[in-house]
Amino acid sequence: MRQHSFVYQITDGKVHDTNVLDDLIPERGSCHVIDRGYLDFARLYNLTVCLAFFVIRCKTNLKFRRIYSHPIDKSLGLICDQTIVLSNADAEKDYLEKLRRVSYAITMLKIRKIICYRFRI
């Protein structure tokens, strides 16, 4: 039986969200679901180097270049499934790997976009 662990940290308002990523101890194969307030590509790259995975909602100003569009099943609410690389100069040097960007519809008016490092599900 596979065990799941949950880690949470409560801080005062003086601690910036991304600093919490420094306290994570990434384990090989672990998956971290992270709020977009924690979007820091240098810190996320550390998870990748440790062979941990992450899923994070995209910010609206994410700069990227699409490498490939994967086939999707629109009946599941999927809008796109892409392999991307970051194109913002700072993020590009902080995160050196390709990423997966997925857009999906929650409702007709609500669309979510996520990025992750995991390509096989």
N, CA, C and O atoms as CSV, one atom per row, in Angstrom:
chain,resi,resn,atom,element,x,y,z
A,1,MET,N,N,0.837,-1.182,0.000
A,1,MET,CA,C,0.000,0.000,0.000
A,1,MET,C,C,0.881,1.243,0.000
A,1,MET,O,O,1.816,1.350,0.793
A,2,ARG,N,N,0.583,2.167,-0.880
A,2,ARG,CA,C,1.371,3.390,-0.982
A,2,ARG,C,C,0.902,4.400,0.049
A,2,ARG,O,O,-0.299,4.614,0.213
A,3,GLN,N,N,1.833,5.013,0.737
A,3,GLN,CA,C,1.491,6.005,1.747
A,3,GLN,C,C,1.560,7.400,1.145
A,3,GLN,O,O,2.384,7.671,0.272
A,4,HIS,N,N,0.702,8.264,1.614
A,4,HIS,CA,C,0.692,9.655,1.183
A,4,HIS,C,C,0.972,10.523,2.397
A,4,HIS,O,O,0.438,10.281,3.479
A,5,SER,N,N,1.785,11.503,2.220
A,5,SER,CA,C,2.027,12.427,3.322
A,5,SER,C,C,1.622,13.829,2.887
A,5,SER,O,O,1.710,14.177,1.710
A,6,PHE,N,N,1.193,14.601,3.820
A,6,PHE,CA,C,0.787,15.967,3.563
A,6,PHE,C,C,1.623,16.877,4.443
A,6,PHE,O,O,1.809,16.619,5.632
A,7,VAL,N,N,2.119,17.940,3.843
A,7,VAL,CA,C,2.929,18.900,4.581
A,7,VAL,C,C,2.259,20.256,4.446
A,7,VAL,O,O,1.888,20.668,3.347
A,8,TYR,N,N,2.110,20.927,5.533
A,8,TYR,CA,C,1.598,22.288,5.471
A,8,TYR,C,C,2.367,23.116,6.478
A,8,TYR,O,O,2.901,22.601,7.460
A,9,GLN,N,N,2.411,24.409,6.211
A,9,GLN,CA,C,3.156,25.296,7.085
A,9,GLN,C,C,2.351,26.571,7.269
A,9,GLN,O,O,1.887,27.164,6.295
A,10,ILE,N,N,2.186,26.989,8.501
A,10,ILE,CA,C,1.475,28.220,8.802
A,10,ILE,C,C,2.516,29.234,9.256
A,10,ILE,O,O,3.288,28.983,10.181
A,11,THR,N,N,2.523,30.378,8.591
A,11,THR,CA,C,3.504,31.416,8.913
A,11,THR,C,C,2.776,32.733,9.160
A,11,THR,O,O,1.587,32.867,8.872
A,12,ASP,N,N,3.508,33.692,9.695
A,12,ASP,CA,C,2.910,35.018,9.804
A,12,ASP,C,C,2.953,35.690,8.434
A,12,ASP,O,O,3.560,35.150,7.509
A,13,GLY,N,N,2.345,36.816,8.286
A,13,GLY,CA,C,2.247,37.499,6.998
A,13,GLY,C,C,3.564,38.048,6.479
A,13,GLY,O,O,3.606,38.577,5.368
A,14,LYS,N,N,4.645,37.938,7.249
A,14,LYS,CA,C,5.934,38.480,6.821
A,14,LYS,C,C,6.714,37.513,5.937
A,14,LYS,O,O,7.701,37.906,5.316
A,15,VAL,N,N,6.285,36.254,5.873
A,15,VAL,CA,C,6.983,35.247,5.080
A,15,VAL,C,C,6.369,35.211,3.685
A,15,VAL,O,O,5.173,34.961,3.537
A,16,HIS,N,N,7.186,35.460,2.660
A,16,HIS,CA,C,6.690,35.414,1.284
A,16,HIS,C,C,6.403,33.962,0.898
A,16,HIS,O,O,7.112,33.041,1.302
A,17,ASP,N,N,5.350,33.786,0.111
A,17,ASP,CA,C,4.923,32.437,-0.268
A,17,ASP,C,C,6.053,31.593,-0.836
A,17,ASP,O,O,6.193,30.432,-0.453
A,18,THR,N,N,6.860,32.136,-1.732
A,18,THR,CA,C,7.882,31.334,-2.395
A,18,THR,C,C,8.950,30.836,-1.432
A,18,THR,O,O,9.598,29.826,-1.707
A,19,ASN,N,N,9.147,31.518,-0.312
A,19,ASN,CA,C,10.157,31.074,0.658
A,19,ASN,C,C,9.804,29.733,1.282
A,19,ASN,O,O,10.688,29.017,1.754
A,20,VAL,N,N,8.520,29.384,1.289
A,20,VAL,CA,C,8.100,28.100,1.848
A,20,VAL,C,C,8.681,26.951,1.017
A,20,VAL,O,O,8.933,25.872,1.551
A,21,LEU,N,N,8.893,27.174,-0.277
A,21,LEU,CA,C,9.484,26.133,-1.128
A,21,LEU,C,C,10.888,25.752,-0.665
A,21,LEU,O,O,11.335,24.631,-0.907
A,22,ASP,N,N,11.585,26.672,-0.004
A,22,ASP,CA,C,12.923,26.366,0.506
A,22,ASP,C,C,12.872,25.341,1.636
A,22,ASP,O,O,13.858,24.649,1.887
A,23,ASP,N,N,11.740,25.239,2.314
A,23,ASP,CA,C,11.610,24.325,3.440
A,23,ASP,C,C,11.176,22.927,3.013
A,23,ASP,O,O,11.246,21.989,3.807
A,24,LEU,N,N,10.730,22.779,1.772
A,24,LEU,CA,C,10.325,21.454,1.287
A,24,LEU,C,C,11.533,20.544,1.144
A,24,LEU,O,O,12.596,20.974,0.698
A,25,ILE,N,N,11.366,19.306,1.517
A,25,ILE,CA,C,12.405,18.306,1.293
A,25,ILE,C,C,11.879,17.405,0.187
A,25,ILE,O,O,11.113,16.478,0.449
A,26,PRO,N,N,12.291,17.678,-1.063
A,26,PRO,CA,C,11.740,16.904,-2.179
A,26,PRO,C,C,12.242,15.468,-2.174
A,26,PRO,O,O,13.441,15.210,-2.067
A,27,GLU,N,N,11.302,14.546,-2.293
A,27,GLU,CA,C,11.647,13.134,-2.372
A,27,GLU,C,C,11.430,12.661,-3.794
A,27,GLU,O,O,10.499,13.104,-4.467
A,28,ARG,N,N,12.272,11.780,-4.247
A,28,ARG,CA,C,12.167,11.226,-5.591
A,28,ARG,C,C,10.760,10.642,-5.801
A,28,ARG,O,O,10.295,9.830,-5.001
A,29,GLY,N,N,10.097,11.059,-6.874
A,29,GLY,CA,C,8.777,10.552,-7.212
A,29,GLY,C,C,7.625,11.250,-6.516
A,29,GLY,O,O,6.465,10.970,-6.818
A,30,SER,N,N,7.919,12.156,-5.586
A,30,SER,CA,C,6.834,12.859,-4.900
A,30,SER,C,C,6.202,13.889,-5.838
A,30,SER,O,O,6.846,14.364,-6.773
A,31,CYS,N,N,4.961,14.224,-5.585
A,31,CYS,CA,C,4.248,15.204,-6.408
A,31,CYS,C,C,3.765,16.321,-5.505
A,31,CYS,O,O,3.116,16.070,-4.489
A,32,HIS,N,N,4.077,17.544,-5.870
A,32,HIS,CA,C,3.721,18.713,-5.077
A,32,HIS,C,C,2.696,19.538,-5.846
A,32,HIS,O,O,2.968,19.992,-6.958
A,33,VAL,N,N,1.525,19.732,-5.258
A,33,VAL,CA,C,0.483,20.569,-5.838
A,33,VAL,C,C,0.623,21.921,-5.163
A,33,VAL,O,O,0.469,22.045,-3.948
A,34,ILE,N,N,0.920,22.936,-5.972
A,34,ILE,CA,C,1.356,24.216,-5.425
A,34,ILE,C,C,0.475,25.344,-5.968
A,34,ILE,O,O,0.123,25.348,-7.148
A,35,ASP,N,N,0.123,26.293,-5.111
A,35,ASP,CA,C,-0.647,27.454,-5.532
A,35,ASP,C,C,0.218,28.372,-6.390
A,35,ASP,O,O,1.435,28.415,-6.213
A,36,ARG,N,N,-0.388,29.096,-7.306
A,36,ARG,CA,C,0.393,29.926,-8.231
A,36,ARG,C,C,1.136,31.069,-7.546
A,36,ARG,O,O,2.032,31.663,-8.146
A,37,GLY,N,N,0.786,31.382,-6.320
A,37,GLY,CA,C,1.540,32.382,-5.572
A,37,GLY,C,C,2.971,31.942,-5.297
A,37,GLY,O,O,3.820,32.758,-4.937
A,38,TYR,N,N,3.236,30.650,-5.468
A,38,TYR,CA,C,4.557,30.079,-5.219
A,38,TYR,C,C,5.378,29.943,-6.486
A,38,TYR,O,O,6.388,29.239,-6.497
A,39,LEU,N,N,4.964,30.602,-7.545
A,39,LEU,CA,C,5.633,30.444,-8.838
A,39,LEU,C,C,7.018,31.091,-8.808
A,39,LEU,O,O,7.153,32.307,-8.948
A,40,ASP,N,N,8.016,30.277,-8.627
A,40,ASP,CA,C,9.412,30.686,-8.638
A,40,ASP,C,C,10.167,29.579,-9.352
A,40,ASP,O,O,10.356,28.497,-8.796
A,41,PHE,N,N,10.604,29.842,-10.584
A,41,PHE,CA,C,11.136,28.766,-11.413
A,41,PHE,C,C,12.460,28.208,-10.918
A,41,PHE,O,O,12.735,27.029,-11.136
A,42,ALA,N,N,13.276,28.995,-10.271
A,42,ALA,CA,C,14.523,28.461,-9.714
A,42,ALA,C,C,14.208,27.437,-8.625
A,42,ALA,O,O,14.839,26.381,-8.566
A,43,ARG,N,N,13.246,27.738,-7.773
A,43,ARG,CA,C,12.871,26.809,-6.704
A,43,ARG,C,C,12.148,25.583,-7.269
A,43,ARG,O,O,12.348,24.470,-6.784
A,44,LEU,N,N,11.314,25.780,-8.287
A,44,LEU,CA,C,10.642,24.637,-8.911
A,44,LEU,C,C,11.646,23.736,-9.627
A,44,LEU,O,O,11.473,22.518,-9.674
A,45,TYR,N,N,12.688,24.336,-10.180
A,45,TYR,CA,C,13.718,23.529,-10.851
A,45,TYR,C,C,14.425,22.612,-9.851
A,45,TYR,O,O,14.841,21.508,-10.200
A,46,ASN,N,N,14.556,23.074,-8.620
A,46,ASN,CA,C,15.150,22.233,-7.580
A,46,ASN,C,C,14.325,20.958,-7.387
A,46,ASN,O,O,14.895,19.885,-7.193
A,47,LEU,N,N,12.999,21.058,-7.437
A,47,LEU,CA,C,12.148,19.863,-7.343
A,47,LEU,C,C,12.432,18.925,-8.508
A,47,LEU,O,O,12.511,17.710,-8.324
A,48,THR,N,N,12.586,19.484,-9.706
A,48,THR,CA,C,12.846,18.687,-10.906
A,48,THR,C,C,14.177,17.956,-10.800
A,48,THR,O,O,14.268,16.777,-11.142
A,49,VAL,N,N,15.201,18.645,-10.333
A,49,VAL,CA,C,16.528,18.042,-10.180
A,49,VAL,C,C,16.475,16.880,-9.193
A,49,VAL,O,O,17.196,15.894,-9.348
A,50,CYS,N,N,15.624,16.997,-8.183
A,50,CYS,CA,C,15.484,15.936,-7.172
A,50,CYS,C,C,14.519,14.838,-7.629
A,50,CYS,O,O,14.178,13.950,-6.847
A,51,LEU,N,N,14.080,14.894,-8.885
A,51,LEU,CA,C,13.149,13.922,-9.476
A,51,LEU,C,C,11.799,13.906,-8.774
A,51,LEU,O,O,11.121,12.879,-8.731
A,52,ALA,N,N,11.413,15.061,-8.221
A,52,ALA,CA,C,10.071,15.251,-7.685
A,52,ALA,C,C,9.258,15.970,-8.759
A,52,ALA,O,O,9.828,16.579,-9.665
A,53,PHE,N,N,7.958,15.904,-8.663
A,53,PHE,CA,C,7.089,16.527,-9.650
A,53,PHE,C,C,6.278,17.630,-8.996
A,53,PHE,O,O,6.124,17.666,-7.775
A,54,PHE,N,N,5.761,18.528,-9.823
A,54,PHE,CA,C,4.900,19.588,-9.313
A,54,PHE,C,C,3.797,19.883,-10.315
A,54,PHE,O,O,3.929,19.634,-11.513
A,55,VAL,N,N,2.717,20.414,-9.792
A,55,VAL,CA,C,1.615,20.936,-10.592
A,55,VAL,C,C,1.316,22.307,-10.011
A,55,VAL,O,O,1.151,22.451,-8.799
A,56,ILE,N,N,1.246,23.315,-10.871
A,56,ILE,CA,C,1.007,24.676,-10.407
A,56,ILE,C,C,0.153,25.413,-11.427
A,56,ILE,O,O,0.353,25.254,-12.631
A,57,ARG,N,N,-0.788,26.211,-10.962
A,57,ARG,CA,C,-1.602,27.007,-11.880
A,57,ARG,C,C,-0.753,28.091,-12.519
A,57,ARG,O,O,0.101,28.687,-11.864
A,58,CYS,N,N,-0.986,28.342,-13.786
A,58,CYS,CA,C,-0.242,29.379,-14.518
A,58,CYS,C,C,-0.702,30.770,-14.092
A,58,CYS,O,O,-1.874,30.991,-13.789
A,59,LYS,N,N,0.223,31.672,-14.078
A,59,LYS,CA,C,-0.134,33.071,-13.971
A,59,LYS,C,C,-0.494,33.555,-15.376
A,59,LYS,O,O,-0.046,32.978,-16.366
A,60,THR,N,N,-1.294,34.601,-15.462
A,60,THR,CA,C,-1.744,35.076,-16.771
A,60,THR,C,C,-0.601,35.651,-17.607
A,60,THR,O,O,-0.691,35.681,-18.834
A,61,ASN,N,N,0.460,36.102,-16.966
A,61,ASN,CA,C,1.563,36.722,-17.703
A,61,ASN,C,C,2.714,35.751,-18.016
A,61,ASN,O,O,3.815,36.189,-18.349
A,62,LEU,N,N,2.468,34.447,-17.912
A,62,LEU,CA,C,3.505,33.451,-18.207
A,62,LEU,C,C,3.950,33.575,-19.661
A,62,LEU,O,O,3.126,33.527,-20.574
A,63,LYS,N,N,5.236,33.733,-19.870
A,63,LYS,CA,C,5.804,33.832,-21.220
A,63,LYS,C,C,6.429,32.480,-21.571
A,63,LYS,O,O,7.284,31.971,-20.847
A,64,PHE,N,N,5.985,31.908,-22.698
A,64,PHE,CA,C,6.473,30.599,-23.090
A,64,PHE,C,C,6.432,30.462,-24.605
A,64,PHE,O,O,5.808,31.253,-25.312
A,65,ARG,N,N,7.120,29.428,-25.073
A,65,ARG,CA,C,7.098,29.083,-26.498
A,65,ARG,C,C,6.639,27.633,-26.597
A,65,ARG,O,O,7.185,26.749,-25.937
A,66,ARG,N,N,5.631,27.405,-27.428
A,66,ARG,CA,C,5.109,26.051,-27.610
A,66,ARG,C,C,6.053,25.257,-28.497
A,66,ARG,O,O,6.449,25.714,-29.570
A,67,ILE,N,N,6.411,24.054,-28.036
A,67,ILE,CA,C,7.266,23.149,-28.794
A,67,ILE,C,C,6.405,22.143,-29.560
A,67,ILE,O,O,6.666,21.829,-30.721
A,68,TYR,N,N,5.363,21.643,-28.868
A,68,TYR,CA,C,4.551,20.587,-29.450
A,68,TYR,C,C,3.164,20.611,-28.816
A,68,TYR,O,O,3.026,20.886,-27.624
A,69,SER,N,N,2.142,20.325,-29.612
A,69,SER,CA,C,0.779,20.166,-29.100
A,69,SER,C,C,0.415,18.685,-29.146
A,69,SER,O,O,0.481,18.051,-30.199
A,70,HIS,N,N,0.031,18.143,-27.992
A,70,HIS,CA,C,-0.342,16.727,-27.879
A,70,HIS,C,C,-1.813,16.555,-28.239
A,70,HIS,O,O,-2.604,17.482,-28.062
A,71,PRO,N,N,-2.192,15.376,-28.744
A,71,PRO,CA,C,-3.613,15.115,-29.005
A,71,PRO,C,C,-4.407,15.176,-27.694
A,71,PRO,O,O,-3.907,14.787,-26.639
A,72,ILE,N,N,-5.637,15.665,-27.775
A,72,ILE,CA,C,-6.475,15.790,-26.575
A,72,ILE,C,C,-7.853,15.192,-26.829
A,72,ILE,O,O,-8.274,15.010,-27.971
A,73,ASP,N,N,-8.534,14.895,-25.744
A,73,ASP,CA,C,-9.918,14.437,-25.792
A,73,ASP,C,C,-10.796,15.579,-25.290
A,73,ASP,O,O,-10.922,15.786,-24.083
A,74,LYS,N,N,-11.396,16.314,-26.210
A,74,LYS,CA,C,-12.194,17.483,-25.837
A,74,LYS,C,C,-13.418,17.115,-25.009
A,74,LYS,O,O,-13.955,17.958,-24.291
A,75,SER,N,N,-13.865,15.865,-25.101
A,75,SER,CA,C,-15.036,15.450,-24.320
A,75,SER,C,C,-14.737,15.450,-22.817
A,75,SER,O,O,-15.658,15.441,-22.001
A,76,LEU,N,N,-13.461,15.460,-22.457
A,76,LEU,CA,C,-13.057,15.518,-21.048
A,76,LEU,C,C,-12.906,16.949,-20.548
A,76,LEU,O,O,-12.573,17.171,-19.384
A,77,GLY,N,N,-13.148,17.916,-21.423
A,77,GLY,CA,C,-12.990,19.320,-21.047
A,77,GLY,C,C,-11.609,19.868,-21.349
A,77,GLY,O,O,-11.320,21.023,-21.036
A,78,LEU,N,N,-10.750,19.055,-21.956
A,78,LEU,CA,C,-9.407,19.530,-22.287
A,78,LEU,C,C,-9.466,20.531,-23.431
A,78,LEU,O,O,-10.226,20.361,-24.385
A,79,ILE,N,N,-8.662,21.566,-23.323
A,79,ILE,CA,C,-8.573,22.579,-24.366
A,79,ILE,C,C,-7.244,22.457,-25.094
A,79,ILE,O,O,-7.193,22.559,-26.320
A,80,CYS,N,N,-6.173,22.240,-24.347
A,80,CYS,CA,C,-4.868,22.012,-24.976
A,80,CYS,C,C,-3.963,21.258,-24.019
A,80,CYS,O,O,-4.143,21.300,-22.802
A,81,ASP,N,N,-2.995,20.574,-24.588
A,81,ASP,CA,C,-1.959,19.848,-23.848
A,81,ASP,C,C,-0.685,20.065,-24.640
A,81,ASP,O,O,-0.511,19.496,-25.718
A,82,GLN,N,N,0.205,20.888,-24.104
A,82,GLN,CA,C,1.370,21.321,-24.860
A,82,GLN,C,C,2.673,21.062,-24.119
A,82,GLN,O,O,2.720,21.068,-22.889
A,83,THR,N,N,3.728,20.834,-24.894
A,83,THR,CA,C,5.087,20.875,-24.371
A,83,THR,C,C,5.600,22.272,-24.661
A,83,THR,O,O,5.526,22.746,-25.795
A,84,ILE,N,N,6.120,22.933,-23.634
A,84,ILE,CA,C,6.567,24.318,-23.781
A,84,ILE,C,C,7.962,24.499,-23.196
A,84,ILE,O,O,8.453,23.652,-22.450
A,85,VAL,N,N,8.589,25.613,-23.547
A,85,VAL,CA,C,9.777,26.105,-22.858
A,85,VAL,C,C,9.482,27.547,-22.468
A,85,VAL,O,O,8.738,28.246,-23.155
A,86,LEU,N,N,10.057,27.975,-21.385
A,86,LEU,CA,C,9.844,29.341,-20.921
A,86,LEU,C,C,10.591,30.305,-21.832
A,86,LEU,O,O,11.678,29.987,-22.313
A,87,SER,N,N,10.020,31.479,-22.071
A,87,SER,CA,C,10.677,32.429,-22.959
A,87,SER,C,C,11.035,33.746,-22.274
A,87,SER,O,O,11.679,34.597,-22.888
A,88,ASN,N,N,10.639,33.929,-21.038
A,88,ASN,CA,C,11.075,35.083,-20.264
A,88,ASN,C,C,12.545,34.877,-19.902
A,88,ASN,O,O,12.919,33.793,-19.455
A,89,ALA,N,N,13.376,35.887,-20.085
A,89,ALA,CA,C,14.828,35.737,-19.899
A,89,ALA,C,C,15.198,35.192,-18.525
A,89,ALA,O,O,16.033,34.292,-18.429
A,90,ASP,N,N,14.597,35.716,-17.461
A,90,ASP,CA,C,14.938,35.250,-16.107
A,90,ASP,C,C,14.454,33.828,-15.873
A,90,ASP,O,O,15.214,32.981,-15.402
A,91,ALA,N,N,13.194,33.563,-16.198
A,91,ALA,CA,C,12.634,32.226,-15.977
A,91,ALA,C,C,13.350,31.191,-16.830
A,91,ALA,O,O,13.552,30.057,-16.396
A,92,GLU,N,N,13.734,31.578,-18.042
A,92,GLU,CA,C,14.409,30.664,-18.966
A,92,GLU,C,C,15.730,30.169,-18.396
A,92,GLU,O,O,16.090,29.007,-18.587
A,93,LYS,N,N,16.457,31.036,-17.697
A,93,LYS,CA,C,17.736,30.608,-17.107
A,93,LYS,C,C,17.537,29.889,-15.773
A,93,LYS,O,O,18.399,29.121,-15.346
A,94,ASP,N,N,16.397,30.137,-15.112
A,94,ASP,CA,C,16.119,29.487,-13.831
A,94,ASP,C,C,15.553,28.083,-13.987
A,94,ASP,O,O,15.770,27.229,-13.127
A,95,TYR,N,N,14.821,27.832,-15.085
A,95,TYR,CA,C,14.219,26.524,-15.301
A,95,TYR,C,C,14.652,26.031,-16.672
A,95,TYR,O,O,14.204,26.557,-17.690
A,96,LEU,N,N,15.517,25.027,-16.707
A,96,LEU,CA,C,16.200,24.622,-17.934
A,96,LEU,C,C,15.506,23.509,-18.706
A,96,LEU,O,O,15.957,23.152,-19.794
A,97,GLU,N,N,14.434,22.958,-18.180
A,97,GLU,CA,C,13.763,21.813,-18.809
A,97,GLU,C,C,12.498,22.245,-19.536
A,97,GLU,O,O,12.011,23.363,-19.369
A,98,LYS,N,N,11.980,21.330,-20.346
A,98,LYS,CA,C,10.671,21.534,-20.965
A,98,LYS,C,C,9.605,21.333,-19.897
A,98,LYS,O,O,9.814,20.628,-18.910
A,99,LEU,N,N,8.470,21.963,-20.114
A,99,LEU,CA,C,7.335,21.838,-19.207
A,99,LEU,C,C,6.105,21.396,-19.982
A,99,LEU,O,O,6.062,21.481,-21.210
A,100,ARG,N,N,5.128,20.934,-19.264
A,100,ARG,CA,C,3.840,20.578,-19.863
A,100,ARG,C,C,2.830,21.625,-19.432
A,100,ARG,O,O,2.717,21.927,-18.244
A,101,ARG,N,N,2.090,22.184,-20.390
A,101,ARG,CA,C,1.052,23.174,-20.119
A,101,ARG,C,C,-0.280,22.579,-20.570
A,101,ARG,O,O,-0.437,22.182,-21.725
A,102,VAL,N,N,-1.231,22.523,-19.646
A,102,VAL,CA,C,-2.540,21.944,-19.936
A,102,VAL,C,C,-3.605,22.982,-19.594
A,102,VAL,O,O,-3.587,23.583,-18.520
A,103,SER,N,N,-4.528,23.178,-20.526
A,103,SER,CA,C,-5.692,24.028,-20.276
A,103,SER,C,C,-6.923,23.149,-20.302
A,103,SER,O,O,-7.056,22.269,-21.152
A,104,TYR,N,N,-7.825,23.394,-19.359
A,104,TYR,CA,C,-9.049,22.608,-19.304
A,104,TYR,C,C,-10.189,23.474,-18.788
A,104,TYR,O,O,-9.975,24.428,-18.040
A,105,ALA,N,N,-11.396,23.126,-19.198
A,105,ALA,CA,C,-12.585,23.877,-18.803
A,105,ALA,C,C,-13.203,23.260,-17.563
A,105,ALA,O,O,-13.431,22.051,-17.509
A,106,ILE,N,N,-13.471,24.086,-16.575
A,106,ILE,CA,C,-14.195,23.651,-15.387
A,106,ILE,C,C,-15.690,23.844,-15.655
A,106,ILE,O,O,-16.504,22.965,-15.370
A,107,THR,N,N,-16.026,24.990,-16.200
A,107,THR,CA,C,-17.373,25.292,-16.679
A,107,THR,C,C,-17.206,26.012,-18.002
A,107,THR,O,O,-16.083,26.215,-18.464
A,108,MET,N,N,-18.308,26.397,-18.612
A,108,MET,CA,C,-18.230,27.128,-19.887
A,108,MET,C,C,-17.483,28.459,-19.728
A,108,MET,O,O,-16.875,28.949,-20.680
A,109,LEU,N,N,-17.529,29.033,-18.537
A,109,LEU,CA,C,-16.918,30.339,-18.309
A,109,LEU,C,C,-15.623,30.278,-17.508
A,109,LEU,O,O,-14.944,31.294,-17.357
A,110,LYS,N,N,-15.274,29.114,-16.999
A,110,LYS,CA,C,-14.097,28.994,-16.140
A,110,LYS,C,C,-13.091,28.044,-16.762
A,110,LYS,O,O,-13.364,26.856,-16.929
A,111,ILE,N,N,-11.933,28.572,-17.101
A,111,ILE,CA,C,-10.859,27.764,-17.695
A,111,ILE,C,C,-9.651,27.826,-16.782
A,111,ILE,O,O,-9.294,28.896,-16.289
A,112,ARG,N,N,-9.027,26.696,-16.556
A,112,ARG,CA,C,-7.802,26.615,-15.761
A,112,ARG,C,C,-6.643,26.243,-16.662
A,112,ARG,O,O,-6.790,25.462,-17.602
A,113,LYS,N,N,-5.485,26.817,-16.361
A,113,LYS,CA,C,-4.252,26.486,-17.068
A,113,LYS,C,C,-3.226,26.098,-16.014
A,113,LYS,O,O,-3.000,26.829,-15.050
A,114,ILE,N,N,-2.616,24.949,-16.211
A,114,ILE,CA,C,-1.610,24.479,-15.257
A,114,ILE,C,C,-0.329,24.166,-16.004
A,114,ILE,O,O,-0.337,23.917,-17.209
A,115,ILE,N,N,0.769,24.181,-15.270
A,115,ILE,CA,C,2.031,23.683,-15.812
A,115,ILE,C,C,2.559,22.637,-14.846
A,115,ILE,O,O,2.315,22.691,-13.640
A,116,CYS,N,N,3.283,21.695,-15.403
A,116,CYS,CA,C,3.878,20.646,-14.582
A,116,CYS,C,C,5.102,20.111,-15.300
A,116,CYS,O,O,5.348,20.428,-16.464
A,117,TYR,N,N,5.854,19.304,-14.595
A,117,TYR,CA,C,7.047,18.701,-15.170
A,117,TYR,C,C,6.770,17.271,-15.606
A,117,TYR,O,O,7.550,16.693,-16.362
A,118,ARG,N,N,5.702,16.713,-15.154
A,118,ARG,CA,C,5.399,15.302,-15.442
A,118,ARG,C,C,4.740,15.172,-16.808
A,118,ARG,O,O,3.715,15.802,-17.071
A,119,PHE,N,N,5.323,14.360,-17.670
A,119,PHE,CA,C,4.783,14.188,-19.016
A,119,PHE,C,C,4.007,12.890,-19.160
A,119,PHE,O,O,3.155,12.782,-20.042
A,120,ARG,N,N,4.279,11.902,-18.316
A,120,ARG,CA,C,3.533,10.641,-18.360
A,120,ARG,C,C,2.634,10.580,-17.136
A,120,ARG,O,O,3.063,10.869,-16.019
A,121,ILE,N,N,1.396,10.203,-17.359
A,121,ILE,CA,C,0.448,10.115,-16.248
A,121,ILE,C,C,0.006,8.677,-16.110
A,121,ILE,O,O,-0.798,8.360,-15.233
